[in-house]
Amino acid sequence: MSKFELKLPRMGESVAEATLTSWLKEVGDTIEMDEAIFEIATDKVDSEVPSEVDGILIEKCFNIDDIVKVGQTVAIIQVGDDEDVPDVSNTVNEVEEQAPEPVLEEMVAVAESAVVQARAETSTVHLSGASDRFYSPLVKNIAKEEGISFDVLETIPGTGKDGRVTKDDILSFVKTGVTKPVEQVGTPVKVDVQDSVPASPVAKADTPSPEKPKMPISSGDEVIPMSRMGKLIAKHMTDSVSTSAHVQSFIEVDVTNIVNWRNKLKDAFFKREGEKLTFTPIFMEAVAKALKKYPMMNVSVDGDTVIKKKNINIGMAAALPDGNLIVPVIKNADQLNLVGMAKVINDLANRSRNNALKPDEVQGGTYTVTNVGTFGSVFGTPIINQPQVGILALGAIRKIPSVIETPEGDFIGIRSKMYLSHSYDHRVVNGALGSMFAKAVADYLEGWDVNREI
């Protein structure tokens, strides 16, 4: 029998660790090569980690929600016959039988001592009063020994999780604000809040601000916890709004020629390439050309400096089945022809829906495009994907009556049109650049060659 250590694989240059989110196999399960064993999550993407060998899972080295560094052993797999597996229970019994009695007695004594000490440290002390704050038994014991009343305890700022008062917090308070009173038998000690708390601006500044009122929940309401990815998206979006000065420009685009051209070639393209020809690669090609023309839209802000990006890496916002959003990146989009663009986009979209993206495939974007028209929206005001400075929303393509200008005069006709919504960071992108960029995308789409071959 041999053992194989399954390590957390390298997931990109900038990814050093991941969170283990779930085990897909249990100890004792038979595993085939390339079969997923556990799931991990980074701040960018969730993915499954497959086995590199056939065998039996015999040990889990981490628990769910543990942080695992790249290269660490996550699971141990037995490779070989079950007959070679040692009987662990017999081994334990032999050790117990061979252990000298004095050693066992000493171990029991140490364990009993530890239990007594733990009970002493965790004994609960009653403090009268109602509060939403949590106080550990140790903090309550210190409060009792130092004569700190419940009202005073409520005023102590907490540095622990969710503002909890830690042992260091209350000991620091004792040193600076409370003198241990003379012990009185049978009489509870009362401490005046005004006398116990130092009357100084610093002490007032340390007092935690009142908590926000909780959202009322009525009978029949369903409380749904946010997913891990949902929390990350929420934080990323609020951080972006507070960081960038968002401003929008809108432009209407006539895409009739593109619609007719695609309808004519899509079946032949699928038969030849085995890929669907959607509108997305056409739009991405237009954005890549516009970024080439206006490179100051392909930048990032770092404090008081602007970083002009060499590569054009376009993020493609994709909706997931669970309602969340992910943004895979088309690397060096300006170097792809239309066939290559279609293949890359279809591959990223499919693997996004199947939770099969690699962490480095959602990193390094320099500009983002989101297709709100997929869900019927005419236009939108998207939030910038930091640290980028712009994002373009593609509206739904609709047939509408429109004025058509010709040398023979104007007339009304049915045209396929859509809106482009451009959000950009007004700290570094002024209205002229933001509008010219959107106009460049529109001009490229409206000037589409209906005789173009693919």
N, C-alpha and C positions, 0 to 999 in steps of 0.2 A: 504494500500500500504506500502511496505517496500523497503528499498534501500540496495543493496549489493555492497560493495567496492571490486573491483577486484585489488589485489595488485600484484606487480612484484614478482614472486615466487623465491625461493632459487634455484640457478643454479649451485651449487658446492661450495666447501669450499673456494676456492680462488677467486670467482667471487662476487664482492660487488656491481657492477652497470652495466648497459647496455644502449645502445643507441636505442631509439625508431625510427625504420626505416620506418614504414608505418602503417596506420590504415586500417584494412580490413572491418570494419563496420563504419557506420555513425550514428550520433545522430538520434534517432527515429527508427532505424532498430530493428527488432525482432531477438533475439538471442536464440539459443538452447544450452543446456548444452554440453560441449566439443567442441563447434564450435569456431574456431579461431577468435579472435577479433583484435589483432594487432601483428606486428612482431618486434622483438628486435634483436640486434646484440651486441656481445662482440668482443674482439680482437681475439677470436678463432672461433666462430661459429655464424650463424644466426638461429633463431628458432621462431616458432609461439607460442603465449600464448592463450590457450583456455579459454572459460567461464566456471565457476564452477556452474552456475545456468541458468535456463531459465528466460527470461525477455526481457526488452527493454533497449537499451543503451540510457541513458539520459544525460551523461556528459563525456567529455574527459578532463582528468586532465593534460595531457602533449601534446605538439606538436611534429611533426616529427623532428628528429635530437636532441631532448632534451635528457639529461642524466638522467636516472631514477635509483635510488638506490633500492636494494633489500628490499622489505617490504613496499615501497611507493605505495599509491593508484594511479592506472593509469586510471581506468575507473569506473564509477558508473552505476549500472544496476538497473532498476526498476523491482521489483518482485511483481506481483499482478495485479489488474485490472486497466485499464486506467481511470476508473471513479474516482479513488481516487487521480488522479494527479491534483494539484491545478492549477488554471488559473493564470499564471504568469503575463499576460498582464493586467488583471483586477487589480491585486495587485499593479502593477506599477502605474496604473491610480489613484487608491485610494490614494497612497502615494503622488502623485503629487497634487491631489486635497486638501489634508490635510496639505500640507507644507505651512507654513506662508510665506507671501510675502517678509518680511524682510530677511528671510533666503535665499530665492531664489535670491534676489537682491545681497546679499553678495556673494553667490556662483558664480553669473555671473561676479561680479567685480573681484573676485580672478582668474577666468578663463581668463578674458580679460587681466589681469596683466601678467599672465603666458604666454599668446600668444605674447604680446608685448616683453616680455623678451626673449622668444625663437627666435622671429624674429631678435632681436638685436644681439643675439649670433650666429645666423646662416646666417647673411647677407653676401652675396658674395662680395669679394673685388677682383678686377681685378689685376693680376700680369702679366705683359707682358713676353712672353717667352714660348717656347714649351718644354714639359717634359713628360716622361712616369710615373713620380711619382704622386701620388694623394695627394692633400692638402685640408684639411677640411676648411670650411669657417671660423671657429674660428682661425685656424693657420694663414690663410691669413690676417685676421683682425689684429692679433698681429703683423705680419710682417709689415703691413702698419703703425700701430701706432708706432712701434719701428724703422721705417725707414730702414727695411731690404729689399734689392733689391732681384729680382728673382734669380740672379746668386748666391748670398750669400745663399739664401734659399735652393738652390740645393746642397750646400756643407754640410748642417746640417745632421748629422747621425740620422736616425730614429729608434726608438725602438718598434714601433707599428707593427701591422700585415703587412707582406710583405714589411717591412722596411719603413712604413709610419712615417712621422714626427708627433709626438703627441704634445699636449699643453705643457707638462712637458719638452719635448725635446727643443722646441723653447724658453721657458722661461729660461731654463738652459743655452742655448746659449747666450741669452741676458745678463745674469748675468756675464758670463765669457768672452764673445767675442765681444759684440757690445754695444756701448754707444748711448743712444737715442739722436739723433741730435736735434738742435734747429729748431722749426717749421717754415716753410716758406710757405707763402700763394701762391698757384698757381704754385709752382715750385717743381717738383718731387725730392725727396732726392736720391742722388747717394752715394753708399758706396763702397769703394774699397775693393775687396775681400781680398787682402793681408793685409790691415789694420784691417779688421774686424775679421779675423780668427787668433787666437793665433798661433804664429810661434813656435810650440813646437813638439817634437816627439810624445807626447801623443795625440795631436790633429790630427796628420797624421794617427796614428794608429786607431783612432776612425772612420776615413772616410770609408764608406762601399766600398767593392770591387765592381768593375763594374759587372753588371749583365751578365749572360751567353747569348750569341746571341740566338735569337729565331730561331727555326727550320722553314726554309722557307716552305710555303704552296702554292702549285701550283693550278691552276684552275682545278676543278674536284676532288681534294683530299677530303677525308672524315675525319673529325676530330672526334675521338671517345673518350670521357672522360673515364678514368679508373674507374672501380667500386670500392666501399669501400674495398671489400675483395682483389681486385687486388692491390690496393695501399699498403695494409698490407703485402701481399705476397712479393711485390717488396722490401719493406723496410726490411722485415725479411731476404730475400735472400742476399741483399747487405750488411746488418749488419753481416751476417754469413761469407761472403767472407772476409770482413775486420777484422773479429775477429779470425777465425781459419786459420791455415796454411794447406790448402787442399793438399792432395796427394792421388793418386789412385793406386790400384792393380787390375789386371784382371786375371781371371782363367777360363779355359774352362771345362765344366762338361758334362759327358755322362749321360743322364737321360733316356736312352732307357728302362731300367727296370721299372722306374716309369711310363712312358707313357703306356707301355703294361699293367702294374698292374692296373692303373686307368681305362683304356679302358675296362678291364675285369669286374671291380666292380662298375662302376659309375651308371649303370642302377639299379642294385640291391640296391645300397645305396640310391638312390632317392626314390625308391619304399618303402623302410623301414623307412627312416628318413624324407622324404619329403623335402630334401635339396640337392642341387647340390654339387657334389664332384669335385671341381676345383683343380688346381695345387697349389693355394695359401696356403691353410692350410698345405700342405706337406712342402713347402718352409719355412713357419713360424715355423713349428716344428723343422726343421733343424737349423734355426737361433737361436731359443731358446736354443737348446742343445749346440750350439757353444758358446753362451754367458755364459752358465753355465760353460763351459770348460775354457773360457778366460774371467774372470770377469772384467779385466781391460779395456775391450771394453764397459762395462756397467757402465760408469762413466760420470761425468760432471766436468767442470773446473770452479772454482770460484776464480778468481784472481791468487794467487800463490799456491792455494790448489786444490787437486783433491778429489771429493766426489764420493766414491764407493757406487753404488746403491744396496740396498738389494733386491728389487723386479725387475723382468724382465718384463718390459712393452714395448711391441713392437708397434711402430707406423706403420700404413699401409696407405701409400699415395694413395688417391683416386681422380680420375678426376671427376669434376662436369659437368653437362650438359652445363653450361655457359662458360666452358673453364677454370674455376678456379680450385684450388686444395685444398683439405682438408685432414687432417691426423688424423683419429680416432685411438684410442689406445686400443690394446688388453692387458688388465691388467693381470698380473701374467701368462703370456703366457706359461711359463715352467710347470705350473701345469695342463694344459689342455691336454686331450687325443685328438686323431685326429678327433673324432666325435664332441667333444666340440669345438675344434678349428674351424671346418668347420661351425658350427652353429653360433658362435660368428662373424666370418668373413663375412658370408652372411648377418647377421643382420646389422652389421655396414655399409657394402657396400650399402645395400638397403636404409637405413635411411640417408646415406650421399647423395645419389642421390635425395631423397625426402625432403632434408633440415629439417630433423627431429632429428638431433643429439642434445644431451644435452651438455652444455659447459664443464662439467667435463669429458666427453667422448673423448675430444680432448686435454686433459692435462695429464701431468705426464709421458709422454713417456721417455724411457731411451735409445732406439735405434730405427731406422727407416728402413723400407724396401719399395722400390718403384719398381713397375713392368713396366718398360719401354717397355718390349716385347709385352705388350697388343697392342701397336700401331705399331708393326713391327720393333722396334729398336733392333739391335743385341746387343749393349751395350751402356752405357752412363757414364757420369761423374757427378753424382748428387751432389747437394750442401747440406752440413750437416745441419740438423735441430737443431739449437741451443736450449738449452745448451748441446746437446748430442755431442759425439765425433766421431760418425760413421754412415754411411748410406750405404745400399747395394742395388744395382740396379740389377733386374732380366731381362736378355735379352730374346729375342724371341727363342723359341724352334724350331730348324730346322733339317730336315733330310739331312745329308751330308755323302759323302763317307769318310771312316775312316779306319785307320790301326788297326786291332784287333790282339792282342797278345794272343797266346794259347800255351800250352805245345807242340803241334804238329807243331808250327811255326806261322808266321804272315800271315795274309791275309787281303784283302780289303772287307769291308762290309758297309751296310747302317746303320747308327746310328743316334739317336735323341740327338742333343747336344745344349748347350746354354752357354752363358757367364755370369759370375758373375762379377760385377764392384763394387769394394769396395772403397768408399771415406772415409778418416779418418783424424783426427786432428793431424798433425805432431808435435804439441806442446807437446802432452802427449802420442801419439801412434807412435812408431817407425815403420819402414818398416817391421821388423821381425814380430811384433805382428799383424800388419794389414794384412800381407800376410798369417800368420798362421791361423788367424781367418777365412779368406775366404777359405783357404784350408780345414779347419775343416767342413765348410758348404758343400763344394764339396764332401769330403770323405763320409759324411753321406748320401748325395743324391746318390752317385754312389754305395754305399753299401746297397741299398734298398733291403729289403727282398721281393722277388716276391711272397712268400707264406703267407705274412702277412694277417691276418684277420682283418676286421673292423666292 
